[in-house]
């Protein structure tokens, strides 16, 4: 008898449970993935706390996953059963205005495999960011599946799907940090530490880590931060995304500097900007939506950097747990020494 397929479901506000789910076979252009590792990200907590964050209930949580392809739908050629893959929640449709003008990283209509995941009562589940990786299995568009070497441990590979790509690619793609630049990172959790690593890879001369927790500052230095106090910089990456950090970030910018908003703010969060000061600094304000990554282009190089030691993924996996340890994983995010919990379904 086949083992039941399970998923962590947000049925209503603050109502989360591990449940048996139904996973349909993939249709044309889709892929059935057996999830082998999934990172516990603050965005999942954001979905729980922000009334689904635009996802209709019931919601299948999780969006940072890696695993093995079990089956493919008609017309799928980029992956095959048995392939080790990382799932990318931010992909390009190839048809929207942004894609047509040659800017797939700005795509506003990433494809989804809708209706393939159901609750036991038949209710259609909405997978977080079109992925739903807090589960034993999920179904996603083929374009969201990127092959990675089996030599990369799966609990490290899954981090590429969100935190690592968001942080590193915010540096390399959104901001395009140049060699010798001065960089500040506000908030040194998993995404912030990925920004630190991205700045190191970009050749930044100064990488200033800013966080209220001394333990996080120590971690940041381990991953490449050169300073643990504020100072004038060319780029500020704000992973905390609060009014106070926005104002702090602008205050740190040197003339011609760039502020990059990465983190998710709670509903209603506001900040004030003194426009003459912004003008006099010639400052730029950018939003890094998931690092503006393009999975098919970026995930293979991130995986290779991990294999050759340029990118430290092993050091980011603080703890692992089984799928039924999802609550402990969410709770652990409040501990400063925890970078990432990875669930192994």
NORDA-V684478 format. One record per residue. N is the residue number from 1. RES is the residue in three letters. OMEGA is omega in whole degrees, -180 to 180 (none if undefined). NEAR is the number of other C-alpha atoms within 8 Angstrom. Layout:
BEGIN
N,RES,OMEGA,NEAR / N,RES,OMEGA,NEAR
END
This chain:
BEGIN
1,UNK,-177,2 / 2,UNK,177,3 / 3,UNK,179,4 / 4,UNK,176,6 / 5,UNK,-171,11 / 6,UNK,176,11 / 7,UNK,177,13 / 8,UNK,-170,13 / 9,UNK,170,12 / 10,UNK,-175,15 / 11,UNK,179,10 / 12,UNK,-178,9 / 13,UNK,177,9 / 14,UNK,178,7 / 15,UNK,-176,7 / 16,UNK,180,9 / 17,UNK,172,8 / 18,UNK,-174,9 / 19,UNK,169,9 / 20,UNK,-179,10 / 21,UNK,175,12 / 22,UNK,-179,9 / 23,UNK,-178,11 / 24,UNK,176,7 / 25,UNK,-179,9 / 26,UNK,175,13 / 27,UNK,-176,9 / 28,UNK,177,8 / 29,UNK,-176,12 / 30,UNK,-176,15 / 31,UNK,172,17 / 32,UNK,-176,14 / 33,UNK,169,13 / 34,UNK,-177,11 / 35,UNK,-180,16 / 36,UNK,177,13 / 37,UNK,178,14 / 38,UNK,-179,18 / 39,UNK,177,15 / 40,UNK,-171,14 / 41,UNK,177,11 / 42,UNK,179,8 / 43,UNK,176,7 / 44,UNK,176,12 / 45,UNK,178,9 / 46,UNK,178,11 / 47,UNK,-180,11 / 48,UNK,-173,12 / 49,UNK,-175,9 / 50,UNK,176,9 / 51,UNK,178,9 / 52,UNK,178,13 / 53,UNK,178,8 / 54,UNK,178,5 / 55,UNK,177,10 / 56,UNK,175,7 / 57,UNK,-8,10 / 58,UNK,-174,12 / 59,UNK,171,14 / 60,UNK,-174,16 / 61,UNK,175,14 / 62,UNK,-180,17 / 63,UNK,-178,18 / 64,UNK,-170,18 / 65,UNK,174,16 / 66,UNK,-179,17 / 67,UNK,-177,13 / 68,UNK,177,13 / 69,UNK,177,16 / 70,UNK,-179,11 / 71,UNK,178,11 / 72,UNK,177,15 / 73,UNK,-179,12 / 74,UNK,175,8 / 75,UNK,-179,6 / 76,UNK,-178,13 / 77,UNK,-173,5 / 78,UNK,176,5 / 79,UNK,-179,12 / 80,UNK,178,11 / 81,UNK,-179,9 / 82,UNK,-180,7 / 83,UNK,170,9 / 84,UNK,-176,12 / 85,UNK,167,12 / 86,UNK,-179,16 / 87,UNK,178,14 / 88,UNK,-178,13 / 89,UNK,-179,12 / 90,UNK,-178,11 / 91,UNK,-178,14 / 92,UNK,-178,14 / 93,UNK,-179,11 / 94,UNK,-175,8 / 95,UNK,-176,6 / 96,UNK,-177,10 / 97,UNK,-178,7 / 98,UNK,179,11 / 99,UNK,-178,15 / 100,UNK,180,10 / 101,UNK,174,6 / 102,UNK,179,6 / 103,UNK,-177,9 / 104,UNK,178,13 / 105,UNK,180,10 / 106,UNK,-178,8 / 107,UNK,-179,15 / 108,UNK,-177,7 / 109,UNK,179,7 / 110,UNK,-177,9 / 111,UNK,179,9 / 112,UNK,174,7 / 113,UNK,-172,10 / 114,UNK,172,7 / 115,UNK,-178,8 / 116,UNK,-176,11 / 117,UNK,-175,15 / 118,UNK,173,13 / 119,UNK,-180,12 / 120,UNK,180,8 / 121,UNK,178,5 / 122,UNK,179,6 / 123,UNK,-179,8 / 124,UNK,178,10 / 125,UNK,172,12 / 126,UNK,179,15 / 127,UNK,-180,14 / 128,UNK,179,13 / 129,UNK,174,8 / 130,UNK,-176,13 / 131,UNK,180,14 / 132,UNK,-173,14 / 133,UNK,172,16 / 134,UNK,-174,14 / 135,UNK,175,15 / 136,UNK,-179,12 / 137,UNK,172,12 / 138,UNK,176,14 / 139,UNK,-177,16 / 140,UNK,174,14 / 141,UNK,-179,12 / 142,UNK,-179,11 / 143,UNK,180,8 / 144,UNK,-178,12 / 145,UNK,-179,13 / 146,UNK,179,14 / 147,UNK,175,10 / 148,UNK,-178,12 / 149,UNK,179,7 / 150,UNK,179,7 / 151,UNK,178,5 / 152,UNK,-179,11 / 153,UNK,-172,7 / 154,UNK,180,11 / 155,UNK,172,14 / 156,UNK,-178,11 / 157,UNK,-176,14 / 158,UNK,-178,16 / 159,UNK,178,15 / 160,UNK,-175,14 / 161,UNK,179,17 / 162,UNK,-170,13 / 163,UNK,-175,13 / 164,UNK,178,14 / 165,UNK,180,18 / 166,UNK,-178,18 / 167,UNK,-176,17 / 168,UNK,-176,15 / 169,UNK,172,14 / 170,UNK,178,18 / 171,UNK,-171,15 / 172,UNK,-176,12 / 173,UNK,-177,10 / 174,UNK,-175,12 / 175,UNK,-177,11 / 176,UNK,179,8 / 177,UNK,-177,11 / 178,UNK,176,8 / 179,UNK,179,8 / 180,UNK,-178,8 / 181,UNK,174,13 / 182,UNK,-172,13 / 183,UNK,171,14 / 184,UNK,179,13 / 185,UNK,179,16 / 186,UNK,-177,15 / 187,UNK,-172,11 / 188,UNK,168,15 / 189,UNK,-176,9 / 190,UNK,-180,11 / 191,UNK,180,12 / 192,UNK,178,13 / 193,UNK,174,13 / 194,UNK,173,14 / 195,UNK,178,16 / 196,UNK,180,17 / 197,UNK,177,13 / 198,UNK,178,13 / 199,UNK,176,15 / 200,UNK,179,10 / 201,UNK,180,8 / 202,UNK,179,11 / 203,UNK,179,10 / 204,UNK,-179,15 / 205,UNK,178,8 / 206,UNK,175,11 / 207,UNK,-176,16 / 208,UNK,178,15 / 209,UNK,-179,19 / 210,UNK,180,13 / 211,UNK,180,10 / 212,UNK,-177,4 / 213,UNK,178,7 / 214,UNK,-179,7 / 215,UNK,180,8 / 216,UNK,177,12 / 217,UNK,176,13 / 218,UNK,178,8 / 219,UNK,-179,9 / 220,UNK,178,13 / 221,UNK,178,12 / 222,UNK,-178,7 / 223,UNK,174,10 / 224,UNK,178,10 / 225,UNK,-180,13 / 226,UNK,180,9 / 227,UNK,177,9 / 228,UNK,175,10 / 229,UNK,-180,7 / 230,UNK,176,9 / 231,UNK,-179,6 / 232,UNK,-176,8 / 233,UNK,177,13 / 234,UNK,-179,13 / 235,UNK,171,15 / 236,UNK,176,16 / 237,UNK,-176,14 / 238,UNK,-180,16 / 239,UNK,-179,14 / 240,UNK,173,11 / 241,UNK,173,12 / 242,UNK,-180,10 / 243,UNK,-178,10 / 244,UNK,-179,7 / 245,UNK,175,11 / 246,UNK,-180,11 / 247,UNK,177,11 / 248,UNK,-179,8 / 249,UNK,178,13 / 250,UNK,-178,10 / 251,UNK,-178,6 / 252,UNK,-174,11 / 253,UNK,170,17 / 254,UNK,180,9 / 255,UNK,-179,9 / 256,UNK,-176,10 / 257,UNK,-176,13 / 258,UNK,174,13 / 259,UNK,-179,15 / 260,UNK,178,14 / 261,UNK,-179,12 / 262,UNK,-171,16 / 263,UNK,177,8 / 264,UNK,179,9 / 265,UNK,174,8 / 266,UNK,-179,6 / 267,UNK,176,5 / 268,UNK,-180,4 / 269,UNK,-178,8 / 270,UNK,175,6 / 271,UNK,178,9 / 272,UNK,-180,6 / 273,UNK,174,6 / 274,UNK,-171,6 / 275,UNK,178,6 / 276,UNK,179,6 / 277,UNK,177,7 / 278,UNK,-179,11 / 279,UNK,-176,8 / 280,UNK,179,8 / 281,UNK,-175,11 / 282,UNK,-175,9 / 283,UNK,172,13 / 284,UNK,175,8 / 285,UNK,-179,8 / 286,UNK,172,10 / 287,UNK,178,8 / 288,UNK,-180,12 / 289,UNK,-178,7 / 290,UNK,-179,12 / 291,UNK,-179,15 / 292,UNK,-177,13 / 293,UNK,170,12 / 294,UNK,-169,12 / 295,UNK,-176,11 / 296,UNK,179,8 / 297,UNK,-168,7 / 298,UNK,-176,10 / 299,UNK,180,15 / 300,UNK,-179,11 / 301,UNK,175,8 / 302,UNK,178,11 / 303,UNK,-180,13 / 304,UNK,176,8 / 305,UNK,178,10 / 306,UNK,-179,12 / 307,UNK,-177,10 / 308,UNK,175,7 / 309,UNK,179,7 / 310,UNK,-178,8 / 311,UNK,-178,10 / 312,UNK,175,10 / 313,UNK,-178,10 / 314,UNK,-178,6 / 315,UNK,-179,6 / 316,UNK,180,9 / 317,UNK,-176,13 / 318,UNK,-176,9 / 319,UNK,175,8 / 320,UNK,-179,9 / 321,UNK,174,12 / 322,UNK,-176,9 / 323,UNK,-180,10 / 324,UNK,174,7 / 325,UNK,-177,9 / 326,UNK,-179,12 / 327,UNK,176,7 / 328,UNK,178,7 / 329,UNK,177,13 / 330,UNK,-180,12 / 331,UNK,-177,8 / 332,UNK,179,9 / 333,UNK,178,12 / 334,UNK,180,7 / 335,UNK,-173,7 / 336,UNK,-178,10 / 337,UNK,-179,6 / 338,UNK,176,11 / 339,UNK,-179,11 / 340,UNK,167,13 / 341,UNK,178,15 / 342,UNK,176,14 / 343,UNK,-179,16 / 344,UNK,180,12 / 345,UNK,none,10
END
